[in-house]
Amino acid sequence: MEINPDLPRAGLLPRETFDEVAQLYDEMRPSYPETVFEDVAALSGVGPGARLLEIGCGTGHATRAFASRGFHIHCVELGENMAAVARRNLAGFERVTMEVANFDAWATRERYDLVYSASAFHWLNRETREPRIAALLNPEGALAVWRNHHVRNGSSDDFIDATMRIYEREAPALIKKRIHVPRASDLGVTEEERLTSGLFEAPEIRVYLWRKSYTAREYVRMMNTHSDHRLLPEGQRRGLLAGVEELIETRFGGRVTSDYATLLQFARKRA
């Protein structure tokens, strides 16, 4: 089993853990259905040449899909290592620019037609994120926020249940989250991502269901990029990943299929 041996730095915030495993994150974190990008472009009405701002581009999974459509994109990314990988991945797109900065403290005079954030909005300061984004948008600009969620939808329910004992034994602090993996039909906008400022029109919500297959090794490498797993004491993390890999190899034939739901919120700035 391949597990990154590096211990997280003392005092590391959850949203800072990704930067320590930037290359692994790029390789193992799944991207998003192409339909998400098609729908965001259609809902916002942006066309080639439009100016977009991406908050938290990570290694560029979402950036690439929009860059290929000819948009001008400025990316604000917290992690230097994540940004370095993104720059390599996006080297062929001259209309993409990147800046390493904390969006909660970032300022610019530029204004944008669309601000979007893929799997990063929930890390932003809840008190200031919406006012800051609204101020960056052109009068008819829009905000798009989306994130992948593990869900119960038939393919992985048995696997989710089978891992419970491993979490209980090796990482009991994470068991509550594991218990509450929602059914696809019950998925909704979480409190940490809800738009509440009144600065945007009522959001349109769309859910995209899809599946991804993993070998045992691939699955534990993907687990090792999640912030709550990265912040476990090293002994617990190793025990958890080893237990899950053994489970997949011995009870699931060396491969599991995970059910995902990408939940999109799209909202236009109020006039």
Legacy VTK file of the C-alpha trace (Angstrom):
# vtk DataFile Version 3.0
C-alpha trace
ASCII
DATASET POLYDATA
POINTS 271 float
0.000 0.000 0.000
1.303 3.444 -0.938
0.602 6.049 1.724
2.176 9.473 1.755
4.397 9.302 4.855
4.630 13.008 5.488
2.958 14.220 8.651
0.821 17.356 8.371
2.553 20.412 9.785
1.567 21.403 13.324
-1.369 23.786 13.423
-2.340 23.148 9.819
-5.878 24.225 8.931
-8.044 21.664 7.116
-8.123 23.681 3.900
-4.323 23.872 3.915
-3.801 20.104 3.919
-4.361 19.733 0.170
-1.235 21.707 -0.656
0.947 19.063 0.999
-0.282 16.385 -1.414
-0.863 18.523 -4.512
0.352 15.981 -7.059
-1.582 13.160 -5.404
-4.668 15.401 -5.334
-4.302 16.072 -9.048
-3.996 12.379 -9.840
-6.689 10.966 -7.575
-9.431 13.516 -6.988
-12.189 13.076 -9.569
-13.208 16.005 -11.732
-16.826 16.858 -12.585
-19.344 15.819 -15.258
-19.003 17.774 -18.483
-22.692 18.666 -18.215
-21.901 20.874 -15.198
-19.745 23.151 -17.341
-22.241 23.152 -20.197
-25.041 24.149 -17.837
-23.055 26.882 -16.067
-22.080 28.417 -19.400
-25.685 28.269 -20.623
-27.226 29.594 -17.409
-24.786 32.478 -17.153
-24.905 33.343 -20.836
-21.139 33.859 -20.988
-19.461 33.393 -24.312
-15.884 33.278 -25.644
-13.963 36.254 -24.346
-15.989 36.550 -21.131
-14.059 37.299 -17.943
-14.296 34.634 -15.246
-12.867 34.440 -11.738
-12.227 31.053 -10.174
-11.893 30.831 -6.401
-9.739 27.898 -5.328
-8.721 26.358 -8.633
-6.759 23.577 -6.967
-4.770 21.803 -9.662
-7.030 23.046 -12.452
-9.650 20.320 -12.845
-12.490 22.780 -13.409
-10.312 25.476 -14.951
-9.397 23.355 -17.938
-13.034 22.772 -18.925
-13.785 26.496 -19.042
-10.412 27.467 -20.531
-11.086 25.175 -23.485
-14.180 27.283 -24.201
-12.110 30.423 -24.755
-12.900 32.303 -21.545
-10.482 34.666 -19.852
-10.010 33.143 -16.391
-8.182 34.524 -13.389
-7.594 31.928 -10.678
-7.058 32.686 -7.000
-5.556 29.669 -5.241
-4.495 29.428 -1.604
-1.819 26.743 -1.994
1.509 27.359 -3.706
1.998 23.690 -4.569
-1.536 23.338 -5.903
-1.035 26.434 -8.046
2.273 25.084 -9.358
0.573 21.885 -10.544
-2.272 23.921 -12.044
0.164 26.092 -13.980
1.704 22.977 -15.528
-1.717 21.560 -16.372
-2.905 24.818 -17.926
0.295 25.856 -19.665
-1.335 25.776 -23.093
-4.110 28.226 -22.206
-2.862 31.792 -22.673
-6.082 33.335 -21.349
-5.673 31.755 -17.915
-3.813 33.692 -15.221
-3.134 32.554 -11.688
-2.426 34.155 -8.339
-1.518 32.540 -5.019
-3.630 34.341 -2.436
-6.224 33.898 0.286
-9.494 34.993 -1.293
-10.826 36.136 2.081
-8.173 38.880 2.071
-7.700 39.337 -1.693
-8.553 42.573 -3.503
-8.715 43.677 -7.130
-10.251 46.429 -9.249
-11.264 43.957 -11.940
-14.896 42.965 -12.464
-16.124 39.655 -13.807
-19.044 38.177 -15.740
-18.975 34.936 -13.747
-17.394 33.947 -10.453
-17.254 30.217 -9.826
-15.849 27.873 -7.217
-15.541 24.103 -7.478
-15.166 22.298 -4.150
-13.764 25.405 -2.424
-16.684 27.686 -1.539
-17.311 25.962 1.800
-13.785 26.876 2.942
-14.405 30.626 2.574
-15.393 32.997 5.376
-19.185 32.691 5.571
-19.644 36.257 6.802
-17.769 37.945 3.977
-17.710 35.600 0.975
-20.984 36.661 -0.641
-20.478 40.435 -0.266
-16.948 40.085 -1.612
-18.098 38.033 -4.602
-21.047 40.327 -5.363
-18.709 43.339 -5.389
-16.493 41.591 -7.963
-19.325 40.899 -10.399
-20.558 43.029 -13.259
-24.181 44.216 -12.824
-25.645 41.117 -14.486
-22.922 38.753 -13.341
-23.502 35.379 -11.729
-22.088 33.000 -9.149
-21.755 29.243 -9.675
-20.752 26.928 -6.844
-20.510 23.168 -7.038
-18.999 20.256 -5.160
-18.813 16.477 -5.372
-20.508 14.429 -2.654
-20.301 10.729 -1.870
-23.869 9.398 -1.876
-25.756 6.158 -1.471
-27.190 5.285 -4.857
-26.896 1.537 -5.209
-23.332 0.927 -6.355
-21.426 1.526 -3.131
-23.974 1.111 -0.316
-22.591 -2.268 0.791
-19.050 -0.926 0.741
-19.989 2.131 2.816
-21.614 -0.110 5.406
-18.646 -2.522 5.412
-16.170 0.264 6.150
-18.047 1.345 9.269
-16.275 -1.147 11.530
-12.891 -0.021 10.225
-13.713 3.618 10.945
-15.042 2.686 14.366
-11.802 0.856 15.158
-9.214 3.114 13.545
-10.761 6.603 13.242
-13.835 6.962 15.468
-13.702 10.757 15.102
-14.771 10.344 11.463
-17.575 7.847 12.010
-20.340 10.453 12.249
-19.589 11.697 8.753
-19.536 8.127 7.470
-22.909 7.331 9.050
-24.508 10.318 7.385
-23.532 9.655 3.772
-26.842 10.753 2.198
-28.978 8.934 -0.297
-28.833 10.630 -3.683
-32.528 11.527 -3.413
-31.923 13.270 -0.066
-28.921 15.375 -1.048
-29.377 19.092 -0.487
-27.355 22.259 -0.059
-25.464 22.108 3.206
-25.531 24.915 5.729
-21.870 25.656 5.073
-22.619 26.345 1.399
-26.032 27.989 1.582
-26.385 31.474 0.047
-27.906 33.671 2.723
-26.839 37.286 2.099
-29.750 38.367 -0.102
-27.253 39.786 -2.594
-28.112 37.042 -5.086
-31.364 35.848 -6.574
-32.763 32.532 -5.376
-30.281 29.924 -6.619
-31.115 27.286 -9.169
-30.052 23.893 -7.837
-29.018 21.020 -10.076
-27.723 17.575 -9.113
-25.653 15.370 -11.406
-25.365 11.674 -10.537
-22.391 9.628 -11.713
-20.092 6.777 -10.717
-16.383 6.091 -10.640
-14.566 2.787 -10.256
-11.433 2.419 -8.126
-8.929 -0.330 -7.495
-8.058 -0.840 -3.827
-4.832 1.115 -4.233
-6.562 3.953 -6.090
-9.274 4.241 -3.474
-6.919 4.587 -0.520
-4.782 7.082 -2.432
-7.919 9.135 -3.042
-8.833 8.886 0.672
-5.381 10.188 1.544
-6.157 13.538 -0.121
-9.136 14.377 2.114
-8.481 16.947 4.804
-10.181 15.071 7.657
-8.138 11.956 6.844
-4.898 13.924 6.447
-5.325 15.447 9.908
-5.691 12.121 11.677
-2.761 11.052 13.860
-0.373 9.165 11.598
-0.982 5.802 13.261
-4.745 6.130 12.886
-4.456 7.234 9.269
-2.211 4.321 8.339
-4.451 1.847 10.157
-7.570 3.225 8.480
-6.147 3.161 4.965
-4.624 -0.272 5.419
-7.930 -1.621 6.724
-9.936 -0.171 3.825
-7.466 -1.480 1.251
-7.614 -4.960 2.762
-11.420 -4.808 2.787
-11.569 -3.947 -0.915
-9.092 -6.680 -1.813
-10.682 -9.446 0.261
-14.425 -8.715 0.150
-14.923 -6.700 -3.022
-12.618 -8.411 -5.481
-10.040 -5.629 -5.511
-12.318 -2.949 -6.956
-15.209 -0.755 -5.786
-17.514 1.659 -7.560
-18.337 4.881 -5.748
-21.552 6.819 -6.283
-21.115 10.568 -6.571
-23.457 13.517 -6.857
-22.245 16.897 -8.021
-24.482 19.577 -6.532
-24.546 22.915 -8.371
-25.872 26.213 -7.106
-26.249 28.953 -9.722
-27.384 32.438 -8.732
-27.408 35.761 -10.518
-26.442 38.955 -8.732
-29.441 41.021 -7.664
-29.893 44.315 -9.513
LINES 1 272
271 0 1 2 3 4 5 6 7 8 9 10 11 12 13 14 15 16 17 18 19 20 21 22 23 24 25 26 27 28 29 30 31 32 33 34 35 36 37 38 39 40 41 42 43 44 45 46 47 48 49 50 51 52 53 54 55 56 57 58 59 60 61 62 63 64 65 66 67 68 69 70 71 72 73 74 75 76 77 78 79 80 81 82 83 84 85 86 87 88 89 90 91 92 93 94 95 96 97 98 99 100 101 102 103 104 105 106 107 108 109 110 111 112 113 114 115 116 117 118 119 120 121 122 123 124 125 126 127 128 129 130 131 132 133 134 135 136 137 138 139 140 141 142 143 144 145 146 147 148 149 150 151 152 153 154 155 156 157 158 159 160 161 162 163 164 165 166 167 168 169 170 171 172 173 174 175 176 177 178 179 180 181 182 183 184 185 186 187 188 189 190 191 192 193 194 195 196 197 198 199 200 201 202 203 204 205 206 207 208 209 210 211 212 213 214 215 216 217 218 219 220 221 222 223 224 225 226 227 228 229 230 231 232 233 234 235 236 237 238 239 240 241 242 243 244 245 246 247 248 249 250 251 252 253 254 255 256 257 258 259 260 261 262 263 264 265 266 267 268 269 270
